[in-house]
């Protein structure tokens, strides 16, 4: 989670809707209620909407509508994405033409290639429907997710990319907001719903 992106997003949204509160329910839609509350206070927000008996982190009880969540978290092309989902490569192997991948061998290689087994599956909020319909990033290089997303892993066609175990794959985030849009197109869910599921399912790290 990028604290600075949150602060900029909240400050911008607050200028457009002065007097609004911040919505911290469901751990701020998986973005971390404490992180979001701290950023909101620094941006001049004074009140919060919380779950029943939820902590307000020094903010008052809201009597005004909340800032739009898409603007707060930088989703739907409204601000800077505050959340980045990244996971390590567990294994790299060669895939021969005709070899199948993942459950039911839905994907079969059209040519010899190399694939990476990447940590992160539907148990971590990686939507099953994005298999063969979305990609990850290795640095600036894009590589497609192939086959069905499994419970804790997915398979990525890395071809000739210089990728090895423990390298980082980025599923979505500030560098390429369109990657999460591909998830939305594949699932019919909103970007906010998809980010919330991920945020409530994986360990979170706050960065500047």
Backbone as CSV, one residue per row, in Angstrom:
resi,resn,N_x,N_y,N_z,CA_x,CA_y,CA_z,C_x,C_y,C_z
1,UNK,0.839,-1.183,0.000,0.000,0.000,0.000,0.880,1.241,0.000
2,UNK,0.630,2.169,-0.898,1.398,3.409,-0.987,0.720,4.501,-0.162
3,UNK,1.384,4.888,0.928,0.838,5.949,1.786,0.765,7.270,1.023
4,UNK,1.779,7.583,0.237,1.787,8.868,-0.467,0.684,8.931,-1.516
5,UNK,0.426,7.824,-2.210,-0.660,7.817,-3.198,-2.004,8.016,-2.502
6,UNK,-2.187,7.369,-1.361,-3.422,7.566,-0.603,-3.603,9.028,-0.215
7,UNK,-2.542,9.639,0.301,-2.634,11.027,0.743,-3.000,11.947,-0.408
8,UNK,-2.372,11.743,-1.556,-2.679,12.601,-2.705,-4.109,12.383,-3.185
9,UNK,-4.519,11.116,-3.243,-5.884,10.826,-3.683,-6.919,11.450,-2.750
10,UNK,-6.711,11.286,-1.440,-7.677,11.797,-0.467,-7.718,13.322,-0.495
11,UNK,-6.548,13.940,-0.578,-6.507,15.402,-0.633,-7.239,15.923,-1.866
12,UNK,-7.051,15.258,-2.990,-7.713,15.676,-4.229,-9.229,15.494,-4.112
13,UNK,-9.639,14.338,-3.596,-11.071,14.077,-3.449,-11.716,15.029,-2.450
14,UNK,-10.976,15.367,-1.385,-11.518,16.275,-0.368,-11.699,17.679,-0.910
15,UNK,-10.841,18.099,-1.819,-11.014,19.421,-2.431,-12.282,19.458,-3.274
16,UNK,-12.618,18.335,-3.890,-13.809,18.273,-4.731,-15.089,18.113,-3.905
17,UNK,-14.952,17.562,-2.693,-16.130,17.357,-1.837,-15.775,17.719,-0.400
18,UNK,-15.600,19.015,-0.122,-15.188,19.433,1.226,-16.197,19.004,2.287
19,UNK,-15.665,18.661,3.453,-16.515,18.245,4.554,-16.879,16.778,4.548
20,UNK,-16.409,16.023,3.551,-16.745,14.602,3.468,-15.970,13.789,4.498
21,UNK,-16.492,12.605,4.794,-15.853,11.675,5.718,-15.049,10.639,4.930
22,UNK,-14.329,9.784,5.661,-13.614,8.673,5.048,-14.304,7.382,5.475
23,UNK,-14.464,6.445,4.545,-15.142,5.172,4.817,-14.092,4.121,5.176
24,UNK,-14.126,3.645,6.429,-13.150,2.666,6.910,-13.743,1.270,7.071
25,UNK,-14.964,1.065,6.595,-15.596,-0.239,6.789,-14.872,-1.336,6.017
26,UNK,-14.986,-2.557,6.590,-14.321,-3.741,6.015,-12.839,-3.463,5.788
27,UNK,-12.204,-2.956,6.871,-10.772,-2.638,6.827,-10.454,-1.734,5.641
28,UNK,-11.306,-0.722,5.466,-11.174,0.221,4.349,-11.110,-0.528,3.024
29,UNK,-12.103,-1.404,2.830,-12.187,-2.218,1.600,-10.874,-2.947,1.326
30,UNK,-10.270,-3.486,2.390,-9.056,-4.275,2.232,-7.790,-3.470,2.064
31,UNK,-7.886,-2.147,2.129,-6.701,-1.310,1.948,-6.008,-0.973,3.269
32,UNK,-6.623,-1.383,4.384,-6.014,-1.146,5.683,-6.594,0.079,6.358
33,UNK,-7.487,-0.137,7.336,-8.186,0.980,7.964,-7.226,1.950,8.645
34,UNK,-6.218,1.427,9.322,-5.285,2.325,10.006,-4.516,3.176,9.014
35,UNK,-4.008,2.561,7.947,-3.242,3.305,6.944,-4.113,4.386,6.317
36,UNK,-5.339,4.013,5.945,-6.235,4.952,5.276,-6.641,6.066,6.242
37,UNK,-6.919,5.713,7.486,-7.292,6.733,8.470,-6.152,7.720,8.704
38,UNK,-4.930,7.229,8.824,-3.781,8.120,9.018,-3.622,9.073,7.834
39,UNK,-3.751,8.528,6.620,-3.627,9.371,5.436,-4.762,10.392,5.375
40,UNK,-5.966,9.967,5.778,-7.120,10.876,5.755,-6.926,12.017,6.747
41,UNK,-6.456,11.726,7.945,-6.224,12.790,8.932,-5.204,13.785,8.413
42,UNK,-4.122,13.267,7.798,-3.099,14.162,7.263,-3.637,15.024,6.131
43,UNK,-4.674,14.547,5.461,-5.292,15.304,4.369,-6.406,16.222,4.866
44,UNK,-6.621,16.255,6.178,-7.606,17.171,6.738,-8.978,16.583,6.967
45,UNK,-9.152,15.275,6.775,-10.441,14.636,7.042,-10.610,14.495,8.555
46,UNK,-11.791,14.774,9.055,-12.002,14.763,10.509,-12.977,13.696,10.987
47,UNK,-13.672,13.011,10.086,-14.693,12.044,10.506,-14.623,10.787,9.651
48,UNK,-15.119,9.679,10.222,-15.057,8.392,9.535,-16.358,7.630,9.690
49,UNK,-16.637,6.777,8.689,-17.705,5.787,8.771,-17.025,4.452,9.053
50,UNK,-17.479,3.746,10.095,-16.823,2.502,10.486,-17.852,1.397,10.643
51,UNK,-17.368,0.151,10.688,-18.231,-0.969,11.021,-18.742,-0.801,12.457
52,UNK,-19.788,-1.516,12.791,-20.305,-1.449,14.156,-19.190,-1.766,15.147
53,UNK,-18.974,-0.865,16.095,-17.909,-0.990,17.096,-16.517,-0.933,16.478
54,UNK,-16.418,-0.483,15.236,-15.110,-0.387,14.602,-14.311,0.804,15.126
55,UNK,-12.996,0.681,15.076,-12.131,1.758,15.558,-12.108,2.895,14.551
56,UNK,-12.128,4.146,15.047,-12.136,5.320,14.174,-10.755,5.947,14.046
57,UNK,-9.769,5.434,14.786,-8.390,5.888,14.665,-8.266,7.400,14.815
58,UNK,-8.931,7.931,15.838,-8.803,9.352,16.137,-9.685,10.256,15.320
59,UNK,-10.565,9.696,14.506,-11.495,10.494,13.711,-12.859,10.513,14.382
60,UNK,-13.636,11.550,14.106,-14.954,11.672,14.701,-15.981,10.803,13.996
61,UNK,-17.192,10.817,14.536,-18.294,10.073,13.933,-18.817,10.851,12.727
62,UNK,-18.961,10.193,11.626,-19.346,10.873,10.386,-20.787,11.341,10.430
63,UNK,-21.004,12.566,10.012,-22.356,13.096,9.805,-22.535,13.539,8.362
64,UNK,-21.513,13.331,7.543,-21.552,13.715,6.126,-21.254,12.486,5.275
65,UNK,-21.599,12.525,3.996,-21.286,11.394,3.119,-19.774,11.166,3.043
66,UNK,-19.407,9.948,2.658,-17.989,9.598,2.534,-17.464,9.967,1.153
67,UNK,-16.158,10.182,1.090,-15.501,10.383,-0.199,-15.685,9.143,-1.067
68,UNK,-15.798,9.300,-2.384,-15.938,8.129,-3.265,-14.733,7.206,-3.109
69,UNK,-14.982,5.928,-2.876,-13.894,4.985,-2.619,-12.974,4.837,-3.824
70,UNK,-13.539,4.900,-5.026,-12.693,4.793,-6.219,-11.682,5.931,-6.277
71,UNK,-12.084,7.121,-5.833,-11.173,8.266,-5.816,-10.132,8.121,-4.714
72,UNK,-10.535,7.599,-3.568,-9.609,7.415,-2.446,-8.514,6.418,-2.803
73,UNK,-8.894,5.323,-3.468,-7.937,4.249,-3.728,-7.346,4.283,-5.132
74,UNK,-7.743,5.267,-5.938,-7.163,5.414,-7.268,-7.591,4.340,-8.243
75,UNK,-8.869,4.014,-8.237,-9.402,2.974,-9.115,-10.303,3.594,-10.178
76,UNK,-10.589,2.809,-11.216,-11.454,3.279,-12.310,-10.923,4.583,-12.910
77,UNK,-9.603,4.699,-13.009,-8.940,5.868,-13.599,-9.237,7.147,-12.817
78,UNK,-9.424,7.013,-11.521,-9.716,8.174,-10.666,-8.608,8.281,-9.621
79,UNK,-7.505,8.893,-9.991,-6.387,9.039,-9.076,-5.303,8.010,-9.318
80,UNK,-4.424,7.851,-8.334,-3.277,6.941,-8.428,-3.603,5.643,-7.681
81,UNK,-3.448,4.481,-8.330,-3.687,3.238,-7.594,-2.803,3.161,-6.356
82,UNK,-3.436,2.942,-5.204,-2.685,2.885,-3.952,-2.202,1.471,-3.645
83,UNK,-2.883,0.471,-4.191,-2.535,-0.920,-3.905,-1.775,-1.538,-5.063
84,UNK,-0.707,-2.250,-4.750,0.014,-3.066,-5.719,0.033,-4.498,-5.213
85,UNK,-0.327,-5.446,-6.065,-0.270,-6.862,-5.707,0.938,-7.486,-6.390
86,UNK,1.856,-8.011,-5.579,3.061,-8.632,-6.103,3.286,-9.971,-5.406
87,UNK,3.928,-10.905,-6.101,4.175,-12.233,-5.535,5.434,-12.820,-6.170
88,UNK,6.101,-13.736,-5.464,7.344,-14.302,-5.999,7.106,-15.457,-6.963
89,UNK,8.078,-15.651,-7.834,8.130,-16.842,-8.676,8.637,-18.003,-7.818
90,UNK,7.937,-19.121,-7.872,8.317,-20.292,-7.100,9.193,-21.248,-7.893
91,UNK,8.919,-21.334,-9.191,9.609,-22.316,-10.025,9.513,-21.905,-11.481
92,UNK,10.526,-22.248,-12.254,10.515,-22.037,-13.706,10.784,-23.376,-14.380
93,UNK,10.033,-23.676,-15.434,10.249,-24.940,-16.140,9.953,-24.761,-17.627
94,UNK,10.403,-25.727,-18.394,10.149,-25.724,-19.839,8.814,-26.396,-20.119
95,UNK,8.066,-25.822,-21.038,6.804,-26.393,-21.488,6.961,-26.719,-22.971
96,UNK,6.727,-27.971,-23.321,6.849,-28.392,-24.710,5.534,-28.195,-25.457
97,UNK,5.636,-28.026,-26.759,4.430,-27.865,-27.578,3.469,-29.025,-27.308
98,UNK,2.216,-28.682,-27.016,1.201,-29.686,-26.732,1.027,-29.995,-25.257
99,UNK,1.976,-29.585,-24.405,1.838,-29.819,-22.970,0.693,-28.985,-22.403
100,UNK,-0.021,-29.548,-21.442,-1.137,-28.849,-20.814,-0.735,-28.181,-19.516
101,UNK,-1.549,-27.207,-19.114,-1.260,-26.407,-17.931,-2.465,-26.386,-16.996
102,UNK,-2.235,-26.612,-15.709,-3.194,-26.414,-14.629,-4.412,-27.324,-14.773
103,UNK,-5.462,-27.007,-13.976,-6.633,-27.869,-13.906,-7.243,-28.106,-15.283
104,UNK,-7.480,-29.372,-15.609,-8.182,-29.707,-16.838,-7.409,-29.447,-18.114
105,UNK,-6.151,-28.994,-17.975,-5.319,-28.696,-19.163,-6.059,-27.810,-20.156
106,UNK,-6.768,-26.806,-19.610,-7.497,-25.888,-20.490,-6.555,-25.230,-21.493
107,UNK,-5.342,-24.918,-21.050,-4.352,-24.314,-21.943,-3.327,-25.359,-22.347
108,UNK,-3.064,-25.453,-23.637,-1.984,-26.310,-24.149,-1.027,-25.438,-24.967
109,UNK,0.241,-25.641,-24.740,1.256,-24.818,-25.391,1.238,-25.035,-26.901
110,UNK,1.251,-23.935,-27.638,1.286,-24.026,-29.099,2.708,-24.227,-29.600
111,UNK,3.678,-23.947,-28.737,5.093,-24.058,-29.120,5.887,-24.325,-27.842
112,UNK,7.142,-24.715,-27.992,8.006,-24.836,-26.833,8.174,-23.458,-26.188
113,UNK,8.113,-23.405,-24.881,8.236,-22.135,-24.182,8.710,-22.400,-22.763
114,UNK,8.801,-21.347,-21.969,9.122,-21.460,-20.548,7.986,-20.841,-19.749
115,UNK,7.688,-21.469,-18.612,6.623,-20.955,-17.769,7.139,-20.781,-16.347
116,UNK,6.498,-19.857,-15.630,6.816,-19.607,-14.229,5.600,-19.939,-13.387
117,UNK,5.833,-20.663,-12.298,4.803,-20.898,-11.308,4.893,-19.762,-10.293
118,UNK,3.848,-18.947,-10.237,3.852,-17.736,-9.410,2.935,-17.938,-8.208
119,UNK,3.411,-17.560,-7.031,2.591,-17.627,-5.828,1.394,-16.694,-5.973
120,UNK,0.219,-17.177,-5.544,-0.992,-16.357,-5.617,-2.050,-17.020,-6.464
121,UNK,-3.131,-17.436,-5.805,-4.254,-18.051,-6.492,-5.556,-17.546,-5.911
122,UNK,-6.638,-18.291,-6.150,-7.923,-17.757,-5.725,-8.059,-17.694,-4.208
123,UNK,-7.273,-18.453,-3.454,-7.296,-18.322,-1.994,-6.727,-16.986,-1.538
124,UNK,-5.909,-16.377,-2.374,-5.335,-15.054,-2.072,-6.072,-13.927,-2.788
125,UNK,-7.192,-14.233,-3.405,-7.984,-13.201,-4.049,-7.701,-13.000,-5.523
126,UNK,-6.818,-13.826,-6.100,-6.570,-13.743,-7.545,-7.736,-14.430,-8.244
127,UNK,-8.534,-13.662,-8.931,-9.795,-14.173,-9.476,-9.560,-15.320,-10.457
128,UNK,-10.317,-16.387,-10.306,-10.144,-17.551,-11.173,-10.401,-17.213,-12.643
129,UNK,-11.306,-16.273,-12.882,-11.702,-15.972,-14.261,-10.602,-15.292,-15.070
130,UNK,-9.510,-14.845,-14.447,-8.491,-14.132,-15.225,-7.520,-15.068,-15.915
131,UNK,-7.617,-16.371,-15.667,-6.735,-17.303,-16.360,-6.877,-17.167,-17.870
132,UNK,-5.759,-16.983,-18.558,-5.706,-16.780,-20.015,-6.372,-15.484,-20.460
133,UNK,-6.654,-14.568,-19.502,-7.287,-13.302,-19.865,-6.610,-12.091,-19.223
134,UNK,-5.512,-12.312,-18.543,-4.797,-11.210,-17.909,-3.309,-11.534,-17.902
135,UNK,-2.515,-10.588,-17.407,-1.067,-10.737,-17.454,-0.455,-10.215,-16.163
136,UNK,0.822,-10.530,-15.967,1.601,-9.961,-14.867,2.792,-9.234,-15.463
137,UNK,3.468,-8.467,-14.631,4.659,-7.740,-15.057,5.894,-8.285,-14.351
138,UNK,6.965,-8.436,-15.108,8.301,-8.652,-14.569,9.113,-7.442,-14.986
139,UNK,9.335,-6.521,-14.071,9.907,-5.247,-14.471,8.939,-4.537,-15.388
140,UNK,9.380,-4.212,-16.586,8.495,-3.576,-17.570,7.932,-4.570,-18.574
141,UNK,8.275,-5.843,-18.424,7.866,-6.865,-19.390,6.569,-7.534,-18.955
142,UNK,5.655,-7.660,-19.889,4.359,-8.264,-19.627,4.385,-9.734,-20.026
143,UNK,3.785,-10.586,-19.192,3.728,-12.015,-19.479,2.329,-12.522,-19.137
144,UNK,1.712,-13.302,-20.031,0.316,-13.704,-19.810,0.166,-14.831,-18.793
145,UNK,-0.889,-14.738,-17.992,-1.304,-15.851,-17.151,-1.991,-16.865,-18.052
146,UNK,-1.629,-18.145,-17.926,-2.191,-19.171,-18.811,-2.844,-20.274,-17.976
147,UNK,-3.864,-20.904,-18.547,-4.559,-21.965,-17.848,-5.414,-21.427,-16.717
148,UNK,-5.928,-22.323,-15.921,-6.795,-21.943,-14.805,-5.956,-21.475,-13.619
149,UNK,-6.421,-20.450,-12.944,-5.810,-20.014,-11.692,-6.127,-21.056,-10.630
150,UNK,-5.096,-21.574,-9.949,-5.284,-22.599,-8.927,-5.495,-21.949,-7.558
151,UNK,-5.567,-22.784,-6.516,-5.881,-22.261,-5.183,-4.819,-21.294,-4.678
152,UNK,-3.556,-21.647,-4.845,-2.485,-20.836,-4.279,-1.441,-20.381,-5.296
153,UNK,-1.606,-20.750,-6.564,-0.613,-20.412,-7.582,-1.294,-20.157,-8.922
154,UNK,-0.555,-19.563,-9.824,-0.971,-19.476,-11.218,0.264,-19.668,-12.090
155,UNK,0.034,-19.969,-13.360,1.124,-20.239,-14.297,1.207,-19.093,-15.300
156,UNK,2.434,-18.631,-15.549,2.665,-17.492,-16.433,3.634,-17.913,-17.530
157,UNK,3.289,-17.599,-18.773,4.163,-17.899,-19.917,5.232,-16.811,-20.006
158,UNK,6.478,-17.153,-19.666,7.548,-16.154,-19.663,8.407,-16.201,-20.920
159,UNK,8.201,-17.203,-21.773,8.967,-17.259,-23.017,10.453,-17.105,-22.774
160,UNK,11.058,-16.106,-23.424,12.489,-15.882,-23.293,12.873,-14.852,-22.252
161,UNK,11.934,-14.411,-21.416,12.266,-13.415,-20.406,13.261,-13.968,-19.389
162,UNK,14.117,-13.106,-18.881,15.099,-13.490,-17.871,14.422,-13.475,-16.504
163,UNK,13.729,-14.566,-16.203,12.957,-14.681,-14.965,13.364,-15.964,-14.270
164,UNK,13.539,-15.892,-12.954,13.908,-17.064,-12.185,13.205,-17.097,-10.852
165,UNK,13.387,-18.183,-10.089,12.774,-18.293,-8.763,13.121,-17.100,-7.878
166,UNK,12.115,-16.652,-7.123,12.188,-15.524,-6.188,12.095,-14.164,-6.872
167,UNK,12.085,-14.122,-8.218,11.808,-12.848,-8.894,10.361,-12.449,-8.608
168,UNK,10.083,-11.153,-8.701,8.762,-10.637,-8.348,7.886,-10.458,-9.574
169,UNK,6.678,-10.996,-9.487,5.646,-10.760,-10.491,4.633,-9.779,-9.913
170,UNK,4.270,-8.762,-10.685,3.268,-7.794,-10.244,1.967,-8.034,-11.008
171,UNK,0.910,-8.284,-10.250,-0.397,-8.548,-10.858,-1.107,-7.265,-11.272
172,UNK,-0.991,-6.227,-10.440,-1.569,-4.916,-10.783,-0.960,-3.889,-9.848
173,UNK,-1.185,-2.618,-10.164,-0.657,-1.548,-9.322,-0.438,-0.278,-10.107
174,UNK,0.332,0.626,-9.497,0.488,1.967,-10.049,1.135,1.975,-11.427
175,UNK,2.071,1.064,-11.666,2.793,1.094,-12.940,1.881,0.820,-14.135
176,UNK,0.862,-0.041,-13.935,-0.024,-0.416,-15.032,-1.447,-0.590,-14.527
177,UNK,-2.189,0.505,-14.350,-3.573,0.388,-13.869,-4.454,-0.471,-14.770
178,UNK,-4.087,-0.601,-16.054,-4.916,-1.378,-16.970,-4.930,-2.865,-16.640
179,UNK,-3.953,-3.346,-15.865,-3.927,-4.770,-15.524,-5.122,-5.142,-14.647
180,UNK,-5.488,-4.289,-13.700,-6.668,-4.560,-12.883,-7.940,-4.389,-13.704
181,UNK,-7.928,-3.493,-14.664,-9.076,-3.340,-15.559,-9.325,-4.642,-16.321
182,UNK,-8.260,-5.361,-16.698,-8.424,-6.653,-17.367,-9.112,-7.661,-16.446
183,UNK,-8.812,-7.597,-15.147,-9.509,-8.456,-14.196,-11.001,-8.130,-14.185
184,UNK,-11.323,-6.840,-14.165,-12.721,-6.425,-14.142,-13.446,-6.889,-15.403
185,UNK,-12.791,-6.767,-16.543,-13.411,-7.202,-17.795,-13.650,-8.708,-17.799
186,UNK,-12.715,-9.462,-17.196,-12.822,-10.922,-17.198,-13.872,-11.433,-16.229
187,UNK,-14.082,-10.712,-15.122,-14.953,-11.212,-14.059,-16.330,-10.566,-14.010
188,UNK,-16.442,-9.338,-14.527,-17.668,-8.575,-14.353,-17.751,-7.885,-13.006
189,UNK,-16.712,-8.019,-12.192,-16.644,-7.325,-10.911,-16.059,-5.942,-11.128
190,UNK,-16.248,-5.069,-10.134,-15.637,-3.755,-10.217,-14.192,-3.835,-9.732
191,UNK,-13.404,-2.840,-10.098,-12.030,-2.785,-9.610,-12.007,-2.700,-8.084
192,UNK,-12.944,-1.982,-7.497,-13.000,-1.860,-6.042,-13.263,-3.218,-5.400
193,UNK,-14.196,-3.981,-5.934,-14.479,-5.302,-5.384,-13.267,-6.219,-5.487
194,UNK,-12.595,-6.203,-6.615,-11.434,-7.066,-6.816,-10.292,-6.700,-5.882
195,UNK,-10.026,-5.407,-5.752,-8.957,-4.963,-4.856,-9.299,-5.285,-3.405
196,UNK,-10.558,-5.153,-3.025,-10.966,-5.440,-1.652,-10.743,-6.907,-1.304
197,UNK,-11.090,-7.806,-2.219,-10.896,-9.239,-1.963,-9.415,-9.545,-1.773
198,UNK,-8.571,-8.989,-2.629,-7.128,-9.202,-2.486,-6.640,-8.648,-1.152
199,UNK,-7.018,-7.414,-0.852,-6.524,-6.761,0.350,-6.922,-7.456,1.632
200,UNK,-8.065,-8.143,1.612,-8.523,-8.866,2.793,-7.959,-10.273,2.867
201,UNK,-7.161,-10.670,1.862,-6.709,-12.062,1.767,-5.202,-12.250,1.870
202,UNK,-4.427,-11.185,1.727,-2.964,-11.345,1.677,-2.294,-10.411,2.687
203,UNK,-1.050,-10.706,3.066,-0.310,-9.788,3.948,-0.133,-8.440,3.267
204,UNK,-0.149,-7.403,4.084,-0.062,-6.033,3.567,1.218,-5.360,4.059
205,UNK,1.854,-4.622,3.174,3.048,-3.856,3.532,2.813,-2.397,3.153
206,UNK,3.091,-1.487,4.070,2.944,-0.061,3.791,4.255,0.486,3.281
207,UNK,4.202,1.244,2.183,5.391,1.890,1.630,5.115,3.383,1.539
208,UNK,6.172,4.147,1.318,6.031,5.599,1.248,5.206,6.005,0.038
